[in-house]
Amino acid sequence: MNYSELAAAARGQIGPYCRACPVCDGRACAGVMPGPGDKGVGHVAEKNWRAWQALSVNMDTLHEPFSADTRATVLGRELSLPVMVGPVGDVQRHYGEKYDTVGYNSCVLEAAAGEGTLAWTGDGLDSSIMTEACDLVGSLGGAGVPTVKPWDDATLAAKLDEALAARPAAVAMDIDAAGLPFLRGQQPPAGAKSAAQIAEVAARCHEAGTRFVLKGVMTASAARRAAEAGVDAIVVSNHGGRVLDGTPATADALPSIVEVAGEKVEVLVDGGVRSGLDVFRALALGARACLVCRPFVVAAFGGGAEGVRAYLAQLRAELADAMEMCGAATVADVMRDMLWG
């Protein structure tokens, strides 16, 4: 099944907030929270998608024939493609009753591992979300990335204990989640973190032999401070527009962040990536890999684990096609000059 077919199958099983659109471009759910939409006037998610579409690629088939190799080394692991499943914290709250968080995480973690890549798991006010996610990641030999929110020190320490015990591929923090409306004024509290606090989290992960990823970086200045704090990777992300209205698209923010991140910090990106061609565009702008989130929820609701695997296979085939049509035999060969202008 392709994504359009999976979306059709999901309708009637997902919602009421998500419409399972044939193209997940943020228009039908604009401003819808709870649900998959974005904050304020609801333009950022669509802006993310449109920014990728605005990047034209340079077709060039004047080269020796080859079959594109989509494998990529990300977070120290060889993945079959430079795409990972992004984290969702509370599936039932935002998408419907078909899956609880354990069921959804199990679905995407196992499907991603089966396709040779990784899924990230989310976090929430209910502490069992993190506990159960870490148990699942541990049962898969660490094939996953638990993502913690920027909680108060005591809560964060306890959740890091759980995450590190799973011996995951990496531990992430979506630092921008401090702006999620449904976390404001709640217990446990979440909020901004200083560079010194991030350095402490990174050091703790390194002591356990685990990489640390900071998700929610949108400026070159923040990327520089994150690198100085010792993070191993950053995700250029505006949380799909869910934490602040009026932010730039991730595709627009990406190049300046890649420029300052340096060789030691892997730069990942999310926000509006919906096709293998979009992945190609992100690689050409300097990203190591992409996270894709909302469409995988739709794929799971429409086709279960096989739906998730089918969408991953579609993304891999589309990426390979773009690489072959633009002259990139491997993902390392995808360069900035493969984009027009």
N, C-alpha and C positions, 0 to 999 in steps of 0.2 A: 504493500500500500504506500502511496506517496502522501505528502503532508495534506494536500487538499482532501484526499479520501479519508484520512484519519480525522481531520476536522469535521467532515460531514458525519462520520460515525460518532463523534463526541457530542454532537448537538442532541439535546434531550437528556444527556447524562451529566452535563457540566452546567454550572450556572448557579443562581440566576444572573450573576454578574458578567461572566465570560460568555461571549457569543460564539466561540470557536470559529473565528473568521477564516476563510480560505487563505488569506494572507494576514498574519498577525502584525498589523502595522500601528496599533494603538488608537485607531480612530473610533471604533465602536464602543470601547470602554473608557474613553477619555474622561478623566476626573472621577472615575468610579472607585471609591475606597470605602469600606472593604470591597474586595474584588481586585482584578488585575490592573486597574487603571492607574493614572498618575495624579499628582497633586495639583491643586489650583485650577487653572483653566484647562489643564489636560493636554498640553501641546508637546511636552518633552518626549514622550514615548514615540509619537509620530515623527518628531524631529530627528530622533535617533535613526529611525528606519530610512527616512528620506535622505539623510546625509550619506548613507552607504549607496543609495541608488544614484546619487549625484556624481559618484566617482566612476568615470568611464575607464575601461581597460583597453590596453593596446594589443590587439590581435596580431600575432606574428607566428605563422606556421612555416616559415622558411628555416627549418632546422631538421636535424636527423630525427627520424621517427622514434618515439619512446612511449612507454606506459608510465604515467606519472606516479611517483612514489609519495603518498600523502603522509607517511609516518613522520612524527615529530617527537623530539625529546622535550618534555615539559615537566617541571618540578621533579627532575631526576628520573622520570619514567618514560619509556618509549611508548607513545600512543599511536594508534592506527591512523589518527587524523588529529589536527590541532584544534579540536573542539571538545569541550567538556560540558556536562549538564549542570546548569546553574542551580543555586539553592532556593528552596521554598520552605518557609518556616511553618506555616499553618495552612495546609492545603484545604481543609474543610471550610475554614473561615472565608477564604477568597475564591474557591473554585467549586465547592459543592460536596455532597455527602458520599460520593462513590468511594473515595479513598480517605482513610485517616492518614495521619502523618507517617506512621510506621509502614502501612501498606504502600503508600506512594514512594517513600524512600527505598523500601525493599525492591520495588518495581524498577526504579531508575538506576539504583546502584548495581543490581544484578544485570540489567540490560546493558549498561555502559561497560561493565567489566567484560561481558560477553562479546562486545564489539571492540574491545581493546582500548577503551578509554576510561575516564573517571567521571563520576557524578559527585557533586557537592551537596551537602545536606545543610539544612537551615536550623534556626534557633527561634525561641519565642518565650513569652512570659511563662508558659507552662514548662517547668523544668524537665518534664518527661520527654519533651521533644528532642532535646540534646542527648539525654541519657539513652533513649532508644536508638537514635541515629548513630551514636558512637558504638553501641552494641552491634549494630548491623555492619558498620565499617570494619570493626574488629573481626567479625565472623567471615568477612571476605578478604582477610589477610591484609587489611589496611588499604584496600582499593576504594578510596573515597577521600573527600576533603571536608571534615566538619567545619562549619562556619559559625563562630560565636559573635554575639553582638557586643557593643562596647559598654558592658555592664559596669556597675560599681566594683571596687576592687575585690571584695569578698566573693561576690557572685562569679566574677570573671575567673578568680583563682580556682573555684570549685569546678567550673565548666572546663577549664583548661586541663584539670586533672583527668576528667572523663575523656576529653578528646585525645590527649597524649597517650592514655592507656590503650587506646585502640591502635596505636602505632600506624597512623594514617600516612598517606602520601604527603600530606601537608595539613597544617591547621590554618584557617583563615579567620580574619575579623572583618566584617562589613562595617567599617567605622562610620560610614554615612548613615547607618541605621539610627543614629542619634536623632535624625529628623523624621522618623516614621510617626505619623500622627497617633497611631494606636499604641505607641510606647510612651508617649508624653504623659508625665505625671503618674506613671504606674509603678508597681513594685514587682521585681527589683528595678531600681532606676537605671537608665542608660543615658549616656551623654558623650560629649566630645572627649578625646584623649590627647594628651600632650605627646610630643616626640619622645620625651623621656619615658613616659608610660609605655609607649609602643616599643621602645628599646628594651624595656624590662620583659615584655611579652615575647619579643623575638629571642632574647637571651634564654628565656625559660624553654622555649621550643628547641633551640639549638642544643641546650644541655641534654634534652631528651632524644637528640638525633633526628629532629623533625624540622622540616622547612616551615617558615611562617610567611603568609601572604596577607597583604593589606588591601582590602577591596574598598573602592569608593574614592579613588584618587582622581582629581579632575584638573589639577594645575601643575605646571612644571615646578613651581615652588614646593608644593606638597610632595611631589615625587622626589625632589632632592632631599627634603627632610626625612622622608621614609627611607631612602637609601642610606642616609647618614645614621639612622636609627637601627640599621642592620637587618631590614626585612629582605627576604629572598626574592619576593615577587610582589608586584602590585597589579591590581585590576583597575583599569580606567573604566569607571562606572559612575553613572548618576542615579543608580538604583531604579532604572527605568522611569525616571521622573517622579518617583514615589516619595522622595524626601524633600525636594525643593523645586518649585516651579521656576522657569526662566533660565535654566542652565543650558550651556551649549551641548550639542550632540557629542557623543563620545568619539565619533570619527573625526570631528573637528578638533577635539582636545588631544587626540592621540599623538600626532607627530611631535609636538613640543615636549611631551612627556617622555617619549622614546629618546629624544635628543639628550635629555639630562639624566636619564635613569642609569646610564653606564652599563658596562659589560656584566657586572655581577648581579644585577637586578632584572629578572624576567618581567616583561611587560605583557600583560594579558588585557583583553578588552571585552566588554559586553555592551548590550543596549542596541536593539534593533537588528542584530545579525540573524538573518532568516534563511540564507541559502549558502551553498558552497561558494558561489561567486562572491557573496559578502565576506566570507572567510578569506578568500583570495585577496580582496581589497584590504582587509585588515592586515594580512601578512605583508602586503606591499607597503603599507604605512609603518611597518616595523613591529607589529605585535608578534609575540611568540605563539599565541593561541587565543581562541575566543571562548567565552562562556555564552551559552544559549539557555534561556530559562522558560519563559511563558509557553513557547511552542511545544516543549517537551511535556508540560502538563496536559496540553490538548492531546498530544500523541498518546499519552498514558490513558487518558479518559476514553479515547477513541479506539485504542488497540492494545492496551495493557503493555507488558514488557515487549511483546513483539512489535507493537506500534512504536515504542521508543527505539528499538533496534532498527526498524524500517526507516525512521527519520534520520538516524545516524548514518545509515547506509546511503540514503539520498544525499545528505550533505557531503559525504566522502566522494560519491560519484560526481556530484556537481563541481566539487573542488578539483578533482582530477581532470575533468573536462576543461575547466578554465586554465589549469596549468598547461595542459597539452596544447591548447589553442593560443597560449601566450608565450610558450617556449620555456617553461620552468619544469625541469625534470624532477626536482625535489622541492620540498617546501623552503629549503635554504636558498634555492635559486629564485624565489619570488622577490623581486626588487621594486623599488620606488618607480623606476623608469618603465615599469609595466602598467602604470596608470597614466592616462592622458593628461597632459598639461602640467 
